[in-house]
């Protein structure tokens, strides 16, 4: 932070402008961008000339923060009688002498305001006037929203800030009522999709290998890989069996479920875990959980069983044929796009496939579905024995990983963690309640297992760099110190009003310069 | 376009040469209000005005504007030329009136009848 003061003498039109000139020299030394310099000069010169023309004397104060230029021009003079009038373009009280020199066009204050990001003027008649202007030194530091598997329709946002609070990795920001995702922090876990009432967040629809308007299937016999939950999304009148039949009619002769690979993964991890010394072993079932560990719990990476996630293993299994994949969440979509090296794979979002099915299902639902003889014997769902801890929901997952990191989960041999309730049954991409959906599936009598293979991970799981403050560790340490210091000066309410999820996040956003003009609205209002 | 070509088009007299590297002109802005000149002045802009006071040089310097053209054969304040020399701004004066000056500059910059696109 640099503070400077440039005195201005009133009435001396001849050598006016010297304060602005000296300011310019100073700004040149720190390398202010050309367009920003123009705006600062317009504001400074107009303010300086106002003092010269109207007042006796004054000072141009400048405070240069890391991300913004703050100017305050305070004069001793007659003051402005009517501020509203003074802000009106064309209104001027300048002398005939000043007008002769080209001043007094009534554009001074309006021009300062136009050049500024923040502008304020107050005046006391008979005493003087104070003009404040802030200009952000950088205009663009926001990362592009929805970097990977998520799309963000920011214009739908109603500003409730629910997503801000819910995001487990604090990857969301709502600056100027526009939600955006810091892609380096996002693990694509669907939490924001689930909490948003306005439908801002969705699985991204277009990608390099997605041709949404092309007919799905029909031509060559195709393999379709879907989450089972997809079949349960059409209400109690249209059971999974009918959905499956309609999908076959669409041309998908071979329909597979991601759960087939998931089950095999669970089984394999069990025998893998028996040989491990380091407990608990984390089963790579849910790609979002893997992302969470890679970015927030790097010390646990060694405990992830070295296998591909089920959706990746499914891609491997289908690598030699035309296959259509339906991801249950953005993180699966991202993995599919990464895994598709041959370009044979087609990725269709659940909503799009449902859109194709619904007209056909309507005609189907008229034919009475034969009432299946229901097996009312309780099935032993998820009976994994005492050494396997299965947990759902991102809050639970975070809590368990924290415990594990502290060595408090040694009683379990295997952790099977999924970000969504009941695994992919609970992805907010699907509307049906996860418990209802899972029950509907298990009642369908369709459950049969075909042999599939678990695939070893091609490359080891690695820590993500998203949380690093700087590529240079020395600089990162400096930044961390600044973040801590700044965070301590904030109220600590974590209210989210600034658009960042917590006071600590705001401090980080300011130090890392993620957006111009960030400040704490609580402090600005002067509340304790 | 080079400043020299524009000077030639309006038969202007050079009172203060600017630095050689900065005489490429892409735009011309004409006006007599200091605020408007300030807003429109820029690194490749020549300002045309019937004003002739020192503050013109100050505005040009602050906004990195390479050249000032005074019309109506105005006799500038001596301090204007001093200030222009300090700010490395070219000052030329032309005997024509504002309308004629602008007309000729326009034709030289954008061609005979072509509309500015």
Interface residues (C-beta under 8 A of the other chain):
Chain A: X13 X14 X15 X16 X17 X20 X21 X24 X34 X38 X41 X42 X44 X45 X46 X49 X101 X102 X103 X105 X107 X108 X111
Chain B: X32 X33 X34 X35 X36 X37 X38 X39 X42 X43 X49 X51 X53 X54 X55 X56 X58 X59 X61 X62 X63 X64 X79
